[in-house]
Each structure stands twice: as C-alpha cells, then as structure tokens.
Amino acid sequence: MNQKIQPWRFWAPVAMLLVSTFFNLQIALAQGASCASYNSSYPPPYPASYPCMSAVLALDPYCCNVQFDEYCVTLLRTNCDSNSNIDYDCLIETCRPAGCVPPSNTEWAIVPMCFGQICPSYSTTSPPPGPNPPTQFVNNIPAPLVNGILFQIFKFDGFCCVNTFDNGCRGLLDSIACVICNDGLPNTIDAANELLGCTHTPIPAVLPSLVVKIRVFLEGAYQTGGTMKTTLRTAGILPATQPFNVPPYNYTGTEGVANPSALPTNAVDWVLIEFRNTLNSNLAHARKAGILLSNGTVVNANGSQFNVSGLLPNNNYYIIVRSRNHLDIMSNFPVFLSSTTVYDFSSSIGQVRGAAQTKLMQTIDPNSNVIGDEFSIFAMHAGDLDGNGQINATDFNTVYAATNPTVLVYARADLNFDTYVTYNDYNAYISNNPASNIGKVGITQVQNYPALTAVVTNCL
C-alpha cells in the first residue's frame, strides 16, 4: 500500500530553500558581493550594499545576473516610491546607503513644480534646457514634471528654479556629478540620472560596451511626415565603410560591412558620434561612426544597436553628432548613458547647445481630435560642406564649386541626398548662408577635433 505524502511535507523544504536563498542573496549583496550585471552594458546605478538596491537585485535575479534594464529601473523607482499618491516623475527620491530617503519638506519647498506649478525660470529668456516647460500629458491634461538632473540642481540652488537658468545654473549642470552628486568614494561613478537623480555606480573591472540610443535628423534628407530619404542606399552608392577618415575628421575607425548591400535598407548616411567630458567639453573620450536610419535612429553598420567602447557606464557625457555636409551639433546637457536613456536631438531646439543650432522642419499632429499629441521635428542645418563648424562662402568655393555635376555621386555637395549635384543643392546651402554671408555658425566645441583622452570620472 502506497503511503500518501502530505502536501506540506513536500512544499515546506522547497519554501525553506527559497526563503534561505533569498536571505542568503540579501546578505551577500549587503556584504558587497558583485552581481554579474555590474559588468554588463547596463549596470545597476548604485552599489549592491545599498538596501534599496539589494532589495531589487534580490526581487528579480535577472537584474543581478544579466543587466539592469528598464524593467529593473522601474522596480527600483517603485521600491523607492514611498509617496505613491503623488506623481513620482516629480518626486525624485534618493537611493542612499541607509535606504530610500524621500526629500524633506524644505527641499520640496524650493521646487514649486512638484506641487503642480511650473518653475518661474521656464518663463524667462534663459530657461532650463530641454522641453520648455517640461510637461507630460495624463489623460490629455498637462501634468508638470522635472527630470532628476534638474531636480537636483533646483534642490541645490533654488535660484535656478525661481529666477532664471543663468551661467551659474549651467555651470551646475556641467559639474553636477562633482558638486552635487559626489559621494567622495573613488570606486564609484558619480552621475545624475534623469529618472533617479544622483547615482553612484561601482566602477567595473572591465569597461563594458555601452549601447547608446540617439535620434537626429538631417535637413537636406528630410521628407514631410518625419522620415528621411534613403536614396543613397537604394542607388547602391552609400559606402560600405565609414567615410570620416579624411580631414578635418581624420577618424581611423574601421566601422563597416562587407559590401553596400549589407547596410540597412532604410539607411540614410553615415554620421560620426563623439562623447565629451562634462567638466571640459573640449575633451573627447570616445568617437564612433554609425548609420543614420530614415526614422532618425543611429545604429551600427549592420543595423544592430549602436554601441560604444571606452566609456564609463551610467555616466554623463556631452554627445556630438557630425555629418559630412551638415552643421554639427552637441547635446545641450550631459547625457546619462543607461538602458533608459534615448537622447532625441530632434524633439526641441533646446536639446542642442547654442542658439538656433537646429532648424524646425515640421510640427506633426497625429490625431487632430486629441489634445497634446502634437510634436515638432528639428534637424541639423544643411551646408557645412568642409566640416569646419560654419556655413559660409568657403563651403561653396572649396567644395560645391569644385564638385562636378555627375550622376550617382556620393559627394558632400549633394545636400538633398538625391545622388545628383545640382542647383537644388545650392539652394539648400544658400538658405543657411544668406547674401550677407553671415551664415550659420556652430558652437566652439564642434569646431574643434581634439585627440581622444583616456576615460576619466566626472570629478577630476
């Protein structure tokens, strides 16, 4: 006669094993044991010894064993959100060695935006960077929010919220990791995340290859509706290898594919991406060439996600986008490189450092019956044919006039990307270089091509 096994006798050991495993993992994390994800492209933004971080790593092993992706960031924010009745997009709470500590009433008092009011500085002639004012729509009703970087600045210096975003505030933006987020520990990367505020990522033993998500448009290739021409790729004249190995770029990277047909079918052209130090934006730490797709996304030559080596993960860098024949641009503020970050140069003129460095191409209203779904697309100015950061007569004299009007040509003078060099390209050039010859001028950072400097933390 078979003996019947009671269910509790089977499940009790399993439950005890699971509980034991959970607490052992918590203890290991609290003691500073390393998760594999700390050496991944998307490492956790805080040490495993932080209670708020150890709780998340134990809650979902994927966040510990693989990488700290967007889902893990959501877990962390939810875990840290003790004010669930208020929009935590605005309530940036800080993950600290003692746990998640919500900002004090004094800190909130400095930031009226968090009580449903827009910071007065957004109405001045010198507003904070990014969307102006920064709003999201909940059920088609505008709801103010502030990202983690700006919140930390407003908290540190209320003047930047109440008055105007002056040079002092911009200086804080440049040095936020050092002035505001610095934890004083040499083994952590101090930075400022747009969702989490100050972060302190443990420096990995081996720097991972970071996936960088960028969106940008070129005026000359733009088509109504929010796409760009792929004529160069369709005609088979888009080169299989990066074209920036000539002056003034002198880039020696080997990015490319076996033949042009292996490039993505929706490829527009090659672009060169550069990463600059936040304390000194004339220092470059990495650069890589990528393919710009018709929807504005930058990818690797084979169509995979654009990735870059030699940078510290979860760190802030200025991003520069270079084109063969458009005015180069730089991000308006340091970008936190993580799984959640997509830097869209095209969403606002405030996404780019300097005055009028991009051009409004179109404002799109996907559904005229929905309020708040409108969005604008800004693009890089066409016409900087010699890559010196200025659109002037030199571009015409040294490049355009010297280009033979041949058919099916991959040339800088082909500003409208139709494989021909004609008067249409001249019209695109002259629109940004009027008869007064006072053409568009890029900021000083895009006019120089510095040698690469070894990667360093923000706090030198």
C-alpha positions in Angstrom: 0.0 0.0 0.0 1.5 3.3 -1.0 1.8 5.9 1.7 0.2 9.3 0.8 2.6 12.2 1.1 1.1 15.3 2.7 1.4 18.4 0.5 3.0 20.4 3.3 5.8 17.8 3.7 6.8 18.3 0.0 6.4 22.1 -0.2 7.9 23.0 3.2 11.5 22.2 2.3 11.1 24.0 -1.0 9.7 27.1 0.7 12.5 27.0 3.2 15.1 26.7 0.4 13.6 29.6 -1.4 13.5 31.8 1.7 17.1 30.7 2.6 18.2 31.5 -0.9 16.5 34.9 -0.8 18.1 35.9 2.6 21.5 34.5 1.6 21.4 36.6 -1.5 20.4 39.6 0.6 23.2 39.0 2.9 25.7 38.6 0.1 24.5 41.8 -1.5 24.7 43.6 1.8 28.2 42.5 2.2 29.1 44.0 -1.2 29.2 40.8 -3.3 29.2 41.6 -7.0 26.4 40.7 -9.4 27.2 39.8 -13.0 25.1 42.8 -14.1 27.7 45.2 -12.6 29.9 44.3 -15.6 27.2 44.5 -18.2 26.3 47.2 -20.6 23.6 48.3 -18.2 24.9 48.0 -14.7 22.9 48.9 -11.6 23.2 52.6 -10.7 24.1 52.0 -7.0 26.3 49.6 -5.0 24.7 46.3 -4.0 25.2 47.2 -0.4 22.5 49.9 -0.6 19.3 48.5 0.9 17.1 49.8 -1.8 19.4 48.3 -4.5 19.9 44.9 -2.7 16.1 44.6 -2.4 15.6 45.0 -6.1 18.5 42.7 -7.0 17.0 40.0 -4.8 13.5 40.6 -6.1 14.4 39.8 -9.7 17.5 37.7 -10.3 17.6 39.0 -13.9 18.6 42.4 -12.6 21.5 40.8 -10.8 22.5 38.0 -13.1 22.1 39.7 -16.5 21.7 43.5 -16.7 19.9 46.4 -15.1 17.4 47.2 -17.8 14.4 49.5 -18.0 12.3 47.0 -16.1 14.8 46.9 -13.3 14.8 50.7 -13.2 11.0 50.7 -12.8 11.4 48.2 -9.9 13.9 50.5 -8.2 11.7 53.6 -8.6 8.6 51.7 -7.4 10.6 50.3 -4.5 11.8 53.8 -3.6 8.5 55.5 -4.0 7.0 56.0 -0.6 4.8 58.8 -1.8 2.7 56.7 -4.2 -0.2 59.1 -4.1 1.9 61.7 -5.8 3.4 61.5 -9.3 6.9 60.1 -8.7 8.1 61.5 -12.0 8.4 64.7 -10.0 9.2 63.2 -6.6 12.8 62.2 -7.1 13.8 60.1 -4.1 17.4 59.3 -3.4 18.7 55.7 -3.0 21.3 56.2 -0.2 23.5 53.9 1.9 20.7 53.9 4.5 18.0 53.1 2.0 15.5 55.2 0.1 15.0 58.6 1.7 12.4 60.9 0.4 13.3 64.6 0.0 12.4 66.8 3.0 9.7 69.4 3.1 12.3 72.1 2.9 13.7 70.5 -0.3 10.2 70.4 -1.9 9.5 74.0 -0.9 12.3 75.1 -3.2 10.8 73.3 -6.2 7.2 74.6 -6.7 6.9 72.4 -9.8 6.5 69.4 -7.6 3.3 70.9 -6.2 1.8 71.4 -9.6 3.3 74.7 -10.5 5.9 75.3 -13.3 9.2 76.8 -12.1 9.1 80.5 -12.9 12.5 80.2 -14.6 10.9 78.4 -17.5 9.2 81.6 -18.4 12.4 83.7 -18.6 14.6 84.4 -21.6 17.1 81.9 -20.2 15.0 78.8 -19.2 16.4 75.4 -18.1 17.4 73.1 -21.0 15.1 70.6 -22.7 11.3 70.9 -23.1 10.1 74.3 -22.1 8.2 73.9 -19.8 8.7 70.2 -19.1 5.3 68.7 -19.2 3.7 65.3 -19.8 0.1 64.6 -20.5 -2.0 62.4 -18.3 -5.5 61.7 -19.7 -4.8 64.6 -22.1 -4.3 67.0 -19.2 -0.9 68.7 -18.9 1.0 67.4 -15.8 4.3 69.2 -14.9 7.3 67.1 -14.2 11.0 67.7 -13.7 13.8 65.2 -14.5 16.3 64.0 -11.9 19.2 66.2 -13.1 17.2 69.4 -13.0 15.6 68.5 -9.7 19.0 68.0 -8.1 20.0 71.4 -9.4 16.8 73.1 -8.3 17.2 71.5 -4.9 20.8 72.6 -4.6 20.2 76.1 -5.8 16.5 77.3 -5.7 17.5 80.4 -7.7 17.7 78.2 -10.8 14.0 77.3 -10.4 12.6 80.6 -9.0 14.5 83.1 -11.1 16.4 82.2 -14.3 18.7 79.5 -15.5 21.8 81.6 -15.7 25.5 80.8 -16.2 25.8 79.7 -12.6 23.0 77.2 -13.1 24.5 76.0 -16.4 27.8 75.5 -14.5 26.0 73.3 -12.0 24.6 71.3 -14.9 28.1 70.8 -16.3 29.5 69.7 -12.9 26.5 68.2 -11.2 28.3 64.9 -10.5 31.1 66.7 -8.7 29.3 69.5 -7.0 26.0 67.8 -6.2 26.3 64.1 -6.5 29.8 63.4 -5.4 29.9 60.7 -2.7 33.6 61.1 -2.1 34.3 57.4 -2.9 37.0 56.8 -5.6 35.4 53.4 -6.6 32.1 54.8 -7.7 30.9 56.7 -10.8 29.1 59.7 -9.7 26.5 60.9 -12.1 22.9 62.2 -12.5 20.1 60.1 -14.0 17.1 61.8 -15.4 14.8 59.3 -13.6 16.7 58.6 -10.4 18.7 61.8 -9.7 22.2 61.3 -8.2 23.7 57.8 -8.8 26.8 56.1 -7.6 27.6 53.1 -9.9 30.5 50.9 -8.8 33.3 51.2 -11.4 33.5 47.8 -13.2 36.8 45.9 -13.5 36.4 45.8 -17.3 34.5 48.6 -19.1 31.5 47.2 -21.0 30.5 48.3 -24.5 27.6 50.7 -24.0 24.5 50.8 -26.1 23.8 54.5 -26.9 20.3 55.5 -28.2 20.3 58.7 -30.3 17.7 60.3 -32.6 18.7 63.0 -35.0 17.5 64.4 -38.4 19.3 66.0 -41.4 17.7 69.0 -43.1 18.8 68.0 -46.5 17.4 64.5 -46.4 14.2 65.3 -44.5 10.9 64.4 -46.0 7.4 65.5 -44.9 6.0 63.1 -42.3 9.1 62.6 -40.2 11.3 60.5 -42.3 14.5 61.0 -44.4 15.5 59.9 -47.9 17.3 56.6 -48.4 18.2 57.3 -52.0 22.0 56.9 -51.4 21.4 53.4 -50.1 18.8 52.5 -52.8 21.2 53.6 -55.5 24.0 51.5 -54.1 26.4 54.3 -53.6 26.4 54.6 -49.8 29.9 53.3 -48.9 30.2 50.1 -47.0 32.8 51.7 -44.7 32.8 54.9 -42.7 33.8 58.0 -44.7 35.3 60.1 -41.9 38.9 59.1 -42.5 39.6 62.4 -44.3 40.3 65.9 -43.0 39.0 67.6 -40.9 37.7 64.4 -39.1 40.8 62.2 -39.5 38.8 59.4 -37.9 40.6 56.0 -38.2 37.8 53.7 -37.1 37.1 50.5 -39.1 33.3 50.5 -38.9 31.7 48.9 -42.0 30.2 45.9 -43.6 31.4 43.6 -46.4 29.5 45.5 -49.2 26.9 48.3 -49.5 24.1 45.8 -49.9 24.7 44.6 -46.3 23.9 48.1 -44.9 20.3 48.5 -43.5 17.8 49.0 -46.3 16.5 52.2 -44.6 20.0 53.8 -44.2 20.3 57.5 -45.0 24.0 58.2 -44.5 27.0 57.8 -42.1 27.3 60.0 -39.1 30.2 60.3 -36.6 29.2 60.4 -32.9 31.6 61.9 -30.3 31.5 61.8 -26.5 32.8 64.8 -24.5 33.7 65.3 -20.8 31.2 67.2 -18.8 33.7 69.4 -16.9 35.6 70.2 -20.0 33.5 69.7 -23.1 36.6 70.2 -25.3 37.9 66.8 -24.1 36.8 63.8 -26.2 36.7 60.3 -24.6 35.3 58.3 -27.5 34.0 58.5 -31.0 32.4 56.0 -33.4 30.8 56.1 -36.8 27.3 54.8 -37.3 24.5 54.6 -39.8 21.6 57.1 -39.6 18.2 55.4 -40.4 15.3 57.1 -42.1 13.4 57.4 -38.7 16.4 59.3 -37.2 17.8 56.4 -35.2 21.6 55.8 -35.2 22.7 52.2 -35.5 25.8 50.1 -36.2 26.7 49.5 -39.8 25.0 46.1 -39.7 21.8 47.5 -38.3 22.3 46.4 -34.7 22.1 48.8 -31.7 24.7 51.5 -31.7 27.3 50.6 -29.1 30.5 52.4 -27.9 33.6 51.1 -26.1 35.8 53.0 -23.7 33.2 54.9 -21.7 32.2 54.6 -18.0 28.7 53.1 -17.7 26.0 55.2 -16.0 28.0 58.3 -16.5 27.2 61.7 -18.1 28.7 62.8 -21.4 28.0 65.5 -23.9 27.2 63.9 -27.2 28.3 65.5 -30.5 26.8 64.4 -33.9 28.8 65.1 -37.0 27.6 64.8 -40.6 29.6 65.0 -43.9 27.6 68.1 -45.0 25.5 69.5 -42.2 26.4 71.8 -39.2 27.5 69.6 -36.3 25.6 69.8 -33.0 26.2 69.0 -29.4 23.7 68.0 -26.7 22.5 70.9 -24.6 23.3 69.0 -21.4 25.4 65.9 -20.3 23.6 62.7 -21.2 23.3 59.8 -18.7 24.2 56.6 -20.7 21.9 53.9 -19.4 19.2 51.5 -20.7 16.5 54.1 -20.2 18.2 57.0 -22.0 17.2 58.0 -25.5 18.6 61.4 -26.4 16.4 62.9 -29.1 18.2 65.9 -30.8 15.1 66.5 -32.9 12.4 66.9 -30.3 13.2 70.5 -29.3 15.5 73.3 -30.2 16.5 73.2 -26.5 18.0 69.8 -27.0 21.1 71.3 -28.7 23.7 73.6 -27.1 23.9 77.1 -28.6 21.3 79.4 -30.2 19.4 78.2 -33.2 21.7 75.3 -33.9 18.9 73.2 -35.4 16.0 74.1 -37.8 12.3 73.5 -37.3 11.2 71.2 -40.1 7.7 70.3 -39.3 5.1 70.1 -36.5 3.1 66.9 -36.7 -0.4 66.4 -35.3 -1.1 62.6 -35.5 -4.7 63.0 -34.4 -6.4 66.4 -34.6 -9.1 65.2 -32.2 -6.5 64.6 -29.4 -5.1 67.5 -27.5 -1.4 67.3 -26.6 -0.3 64.7 -29.1 1.4 67.2 -31.4 5.2 67.1 -31.8 7.8 69.0 -33.7 10.9 67.8 -35.5 14.1 69.9 -35.6 17.0 69.0 -37.9 20.7 69.8 -38.4 21.3 72.7 -40.8 22.5 71.7 -44.3 25.5 73.3 -45.8 28.7 72.9 -43.8 30.4 71.1 -46.6 34.0 71.4 -45.3 33.3 70.4 -41.7 34.7 73.4 -40.0 31.6 74.2 -38.0 30.5 77.1 -40.1 28.3 77.6 -43.2 29.9 80.3 -45.3 31.4 81.1 -48.7 34.3 78.7 -48.1 31.9 75.8 -48.4 30.8 76.9 -51.8 34.2 77.8 -53.1 36.2 74.8 -51.9 33.6 72.0 -52.1 30.4 72.8 -54.0 32.0 74.7 -56.9 34.8 72.0 -57.2 32.3 69.1 -57.5 31.5 68.0 -61.0 27.7 67.7 -61.5 27.9 64.0 -62.2 25.2 61.3 -61.8 25.0 58.8 -59.0 27.7 60.5 -56.9 28.4 60.2 -53.2 29.6 63.8 -52.5 29.4 66.3 -49.7 27.9 68.8 -52.2 24.8 66.5 -52.6 22.9 68.3 -49.9 19.5 66.9 -50.7 20.7 63.3 -50.9 19.3 62.6 -54.4 22.7 61.4 -55.8 23.0 64.5 -58.0 24.8 67.8 -57.5 22.5 70.5 -59.0 21.1 73.9 -58.2 18.8 72.2 -55.7 21.8 71.6 -53.5 22.9 75.2 -54.0 19.5 76.4 -52.8 19.8 74.2 -49.7 23.2 75.7 -49.0 22.3 79.3 -49.6 19.2 79.1 -47.4 21.6 78.8 -44.4 24.1 81.2 -45.8 22.2 84.3 -47.0 23.6 87.0 -49.3 25.0 88.9 -46.3 27.4 85.9 -46.0 26.6 85.7 -42.3 25.8 82.0 -42.3 25.1 79.6 -39.5 28.0 79.1 -37.1 28.4 76.1 -34.8 29.5 76.3 -31.2 33.2 76.2 -30.5 33.1 72.5 -29.3 32.0 71.3 -32.8 34.6 73.4 -34.5 37.5 71.6 -32.9 38.6 67.9 -33.3 40.5 67.0 -30.2 42.6 63.9 -29.8 40.9 61.2 -27.6 41.6 61.4 -23.9 41.6 58.4 -21.6 38.2 58.0 -19.9 38.0 59.7 -16.6 35.3 60.1 -14.0 33.4 63.4 -13.9 35.3 64.5 -10.8 38.9 65.1 -11.8 
